[in-house]
């Protein structure tokens, strides 16, 4: 079920970022504004999945457009849907699905961790704050990393 997922977070003008999401089948570009906690929401949603939750969400606000990530987990498989909404308060059924994939929980966690590790290598935490307008989500990244390592250790036993 390998989809070869890759997530890239690129900082743009102050307070704006572009998130590229791709696999072997499709690529989409999402926009995020610092008016929401987009990086923290994504990291926390994936951490919740790794910890065993079966459904969680994250949302990127793009003023006024929004991108909603919806995650469903069954065993070690995750179905990811990304909806584009005209307004962030819209119900899911008003959105347009722009990307979906089914992948393993380890593959998803690894892709998200890699995304933010590469981001902080490109921009140190100070430069990140200067461009994004908020602190780098170090706490959320480390929580996800710790949960993922624990999950991997449990798989190995």
Residue pairs with C-beta under 8 A, 6 or more apart in sequence:
1 77
1 102
1 103
1 104
2 103
2 104
2 107
3 23
3 24
3 25
3 101
3 102
3 103
3 107
4 23
4 24
5 21
5 22
5 23
5 101
5 103
5 107
5 108
5 111
6 20
6 21
6 22
6 23
6 111
7 19
7 20
7 21
7 111
7 112
7 114
7 115
8 19
8 20
8 115
8 118
9 17
9 18
9 19
9 39
9 115
9 116
9 119
10 17
10 18
10 19
10 20
11 17
11 119
11 123
11 128
11 131
11 132
12 18
12 131
14 130
14 131
14 132
14 133
15 33
15 34
15 35
15 132
15 133
16 31
16 32
16 33
16 34
17 31
17 32
17 34
17 38
17 39
17 132
18 29
18 30
18 31
18 32
19 29
19 30
19 31
19 32
19 38
19 60
19 67
20 27
20 28
20 29
20 30
21 27
21 28
21 29
21 30
21 82
21 99
22 28
23 101
23 103
25 101
26 99
28 82
28 98
28 99
30 60
30 62
30 67
30 82
31 60
31 62
31 65
31 67
32 38
32 39
32 60
32 61
32 62
32 67
33 60
33 61
33 62
33 63
34 132
34 133
34 134
35 61
35 63
36 59
36 60
36 61
36 88
37 134
38 58
38 59
38 60
38 61
39 116
39 132
39 137
39 140
40 137
40 140
41 58
41 59
41 60
42 58
42 60
42 69
42 112
43 112
43 116
43 137
43 140
43 141
43 143
43 144
44 58
44 140
44 143
44 144
45 56
45 57
45 58
45 69
45 71
46 71
46 108
46 109
46 112
46 144
47 140
47 143
47 144
47 147
48 56
49 56
49 71
49 73
49 78
49 105
49 108
49 109
50 105
50 109
50 144
50 147
50 148
50 151
51 147
52 73
53 73
54 72
54 73
54 74
55 70
55 71
55 72
55 73
56 71
57 68
57 69
57 70
57 71
58 68
58 69
58 71
59 66
59 67
59 68
59 69
59 88
60 66
60 67
60 68
60 69
61 88
64 86
64 87
64 88
65 84
65 85
65 86
65 87
66 84
66 85
66 87
66 88
66 90
67 82
67 83
67 84
67 85
67 98
68 82
68 83
68 85
68 88
68 92
68 95
69 80
69 81
69 82
70 80
70 81
70 82
70 83
70 92
71 78
71 79
71 80
71 108
72 78
72 79
72 81
73 79
73 105
76 104
76 105
76 106
77 102
77 103
77 104
77 105
78 102
78 103
78 104
78 105
78 108
79 100
79 101
79 102
80 99
80 100
80 101
80 102
80 103
80 108
81 97
81 99
81 100
82 97
82 98
82 99
82 100
83 92
83 95
83 96
83 97
83 98
84 95
84 96
84 98
85 94
85 95
85 96
86 94
105 151
106 148
106 151
106 152
106 155
109 144
109 147
109 148
109 151
110 148
112 144
113 141
113 144
113 145
113 148
116 137
116 141
117 141
119 128
119 136
120 128
120 136
123 131
125 135
125 136
125 138
128 135
128 136
129 135
129 136
